[in-house]
Amino acid sequence: MKIDLLYELQLPKPWTKPQREGEYEVYWQAMEQIELADRMGFDTVWLVEHHFRVERSHSPGPEIFLGAVAQRTKNIRLGHGVVLLPYPFNHPIRVAERAAVLDILSNGRLEFGTGRSTQFEQEGFRIDPEETREMWREALEMIPKMWMNETFSHKGKYFDIPERNILPKPHQQPHPPMWMAATTEESFPLAGELGLGALGLTILVPLEEIAIRVESYRKAIRTAKPIGGFVNNQIGVYTMVHCAETKQQAIDNGFYDAVYWWFDRSIELRAAWDSGDRNNPVFKKYPILLKFFTKEIGPEGFDQADMVIGGDPDEVIEKIERHAAAGLDRVLCQMQVGYISHENIMKSMELFGKYVIPHFKAKAGKKAAATAG
């Protein structure tokens, strides 16, 4: 089990200072946190690409931020979690070029994840949501070929590229590990069929359901026809995480407030709240949200259901162990969330470095020794 970080670069309202000052602060605090995470032994830091997501994510240029991170860290891997492939979000040539530069400047630490984004963001770029799956697939099929071949050309439904040498080539050979955002039941076996790692954006899905999706992925990947140069057989899921010296301290630090804020501010969920309709499809898709909407449970309900992870180091370890038992390879910890302060995020990372990460590294070491024996 690997312990990762995920950043959306959030800026919750009410803003007590001008937007640009708040964004400046969030970016540089995140940089300081990731430098600490590098020293604490976190495996990978993933950064999203989002557009127009006020409060929720002020992160439209992950490759620029990760390029800066590459120069301030030594070991932590750098993850696109994820770069958006439907055009005109990004042209596949530019994606291949920028990713290769990032892999070079990080000495081969890039993890390359891709996805399609939300309808809200797609419409902002005048992208037809009905075409995004095909656009994503066509673009993704091209990118590893651009990396592995000296010259490349393509003529398809969405892209017409004359023969060119797409440069530079990435440092990792044949190319960085490739991942796919997996949000639905259908996306997990699709990732497996294509030989891609699955990044489970499944914060609203109970662990027992995630375990079923993990099995569908493992089954599909056994007969994978990799879209790239090799199969990346890994699954990670992301969730909100906060570690403190005690459970009560985690709550006092604002963990439950952050959980409440995240669910309340999500655009789709906010629309469901405002409609006041208990039959809204989002409640049928995620039954626990109806309990939250009707105040049957509070944010602690998501904690009790293991959908979020907060508490002292022992509780955090126990919850991550449950994720491992569900068949997952890594947990993407979103620590910079809601109103949790920079100082308390740093303390959470330090506790991870002192207790949580060593636990799982020792466990991995024992497993490797047993296998070798």
LINQUI-V191477 format. One record per backbone hydrogen bond with DSSP energy under -1.0 kcal/mol. CO is the residue of the C=O (numbers start at 1). NH is the residue of the N-H. E is the energy in kcal/mol with one decimal. If there is no record, write none. Layout:
{{CO NH E} {CO NH E}}
This chain:
{{2 331 -2.1} {3 43 -2.7} {4 333 -2.3} {5 46 -2.8} {7 48 -1.9} {9 58 -2.5} {18 22 -2.1} {19 23 -2.6} {20 24 -2.0} {21 25 -2.1} {22 26 -2.4} {23 27 -2.5} {24 28 -2.1} {25 29 -2.4} {26 30 -2.4} {27 31 -2.0} {28 32 -1.9} {29 33 -2.5} {30 34 -2.5} {31 35 -2.1} {32 36 -1.8} {33 37 -2.7} {34 38 -2.2} {35 39 -1.3} {36 40 -2.0} {37 42 -1.9} {43 77 -3.0} {44 5 -2.6} {45 79 -3.4} {46 7 -2.6} {47 81 -2.5} {52 54 -1.7} {53 57 -2.9} {54 56 -1.9} {55 11 -2.5} {59 50 -2.2} {61 65 -1.6} {62 66 -3.2} {63 67 -1.4} {64 68 -1.6} {65 69 -2.3} {66 70 -2.3} {69 72 -1.5} {77 45 -2.9} {78 111 -2.8} {79 47 -2.4} {83 115 -1.7} {86 89 -1.4} {91 95 -2.2} {92 96 -2.6} {93 97 -2.5} {94 98 -2.7} {95 99 -2.4} {96 100 -1.9} {97 101 -2.1} {98 102 -2.4} {99 103 -2.2} {100 104 -2.2} {101 105 -2.7} {102 106 -1.3} {103 108 -3.5} {104 107 -1.6} {109 78 -2.6} {111 80 -2.7} {112 179 -2.8} {113 83 -2.6} {114 181 -2.4} {115 85 -2.1} {118 122 -2.7} {119 123 -2.7} {122 127 -2.6} {123 126 -1.3} {128 131 -2.2} {131 135 -2.4} {132 136 -2.9} {133 137 -2.3} {134 138 -2.5} {135 139 -2.4} {136 140 -2.7} {137 141 -2.2} {138 142 -1.0} {139 143 -1.7} {142 146 -2.0} {143 147 -1.6} {144 148 -2.3} {145 149 -2.1} {152 164 -2.4} {154 161 -3.5} {159 156 -3.0} {161 154 -2.5} {164 152 -2.7} {177 112 -2.9} {178 197 -2.5} {179 114 -1.4} {180 199 -2.8} {182 201 -2.0} {186 190 -1.4} {187 191 -2.3} {188 192 -1.9} {189 193 -2.7} {190 194 -1.8} {191 196 -2.7} {192 195 -1.4} {193 225 -2.6} {194 227 -2.5} {195 232 -2.4} {197 180 -2.5} {198 236 -2.6} {199 182 -3.0} {200 202 -1.4} {200 238 -1.9} {202 205 -2.1} {206 210 -2.1} {207 211 -2.4} {209 213 -1.8} {210 214 -2.6} {211 215 -1.9} {212 216 -1.9} {213 217 -1.9} {214 218 -2.7} {215 219 -2.3} {216 220 -1.8} {217 221 -2.5} {220 223 -1.2} {221 224 -1.4} {232 234 -1.7} {234 198 -2.5} {235 329 -2.7} {235 330 -1.2} {236 200 -4.1} {237 332 -3.2} {239 334 -2.9} {240 309 -2.8} {242 311 -1.8} {246 250 -1.8} {247 251 -2.0} {248 252 -2.9} {249 253 -2.1} {250 255 -2.0} {251 254 -1.6} {254 258 -2.4} {255 259 -2.2} {256 260 -2.6} {257 261 -2.6} {258 262 -2.7} {259 263 -2.1} {260 264 -2.5} {261 265 -2.5} {262 266 -1.2} {266 270 -3.3} {267 271 -2.0} {268 272 -1.5} {269 273 -2.8} {270 274 -2.6} {271 275 -1.7} {272 276 -1.1} {277 280 -1.8} {280 283 -1.5} {280 284 -1.2} {281 285 -2.3} {282 286 -1.9} {286 289 -1.9} {287 291 -1.3} {288 292 -1.7} {289 293 -3.1} {290 294 -2.4} {291 296 -2.5} {291 297 -1.5} {292 295 -1.1} {298 301 -2.1} {299 303 -1.0} {300 304 -2.6} {301 305 -1.4} {302 307 -2.5} {303 306 -1.8} {309 242 -2.0} {311 244 -2.2} {312 316 -2.5} {313 317 -2.7} {314 318 -2.3} {315 319 -2.4} {316 320 -2.3} {317 321 -2.4} {318 322 -1.4} {319 323 -1.4} {320 324 -2.2} {321 325 -2.3} {322 326 -1.0} {323 328 -1.6} {324 327 -1.9} {329 2 -2.5} {330 237 -1.5} {331 4 -2.8} {332 239 -2.2} {333 6 -1.9} {333 335 -1.1} {334 241 -1.7} {335 337 -1.6} {337 340 -1.5} {341 345 -2.1} {342 346 -2.3} {343 347 -1.9} {344 348 -2.1} {345 349 -2.3} {346 350 -2.0} {347 351 -2.2} {348 352 -2.0} {349 353 -2.6} {350 354 -1.7} {351 355 -2.6} {351 356 -1.0} {352 357 -2.7} {355 359 -1.3} {356 360 -1.6} {357 361 -2.4} {358 362 -2.6} {359 363 -1.8} {360 364 -2.1} {361 365 -2.3} {362 366 -2.2} {363 367 -2.0} {364 368 -2.4} {365 369 -2.2} {366 370 -2.3} {367 371 -2.3} {368 372 -2.5} {369 373 -2.1}}
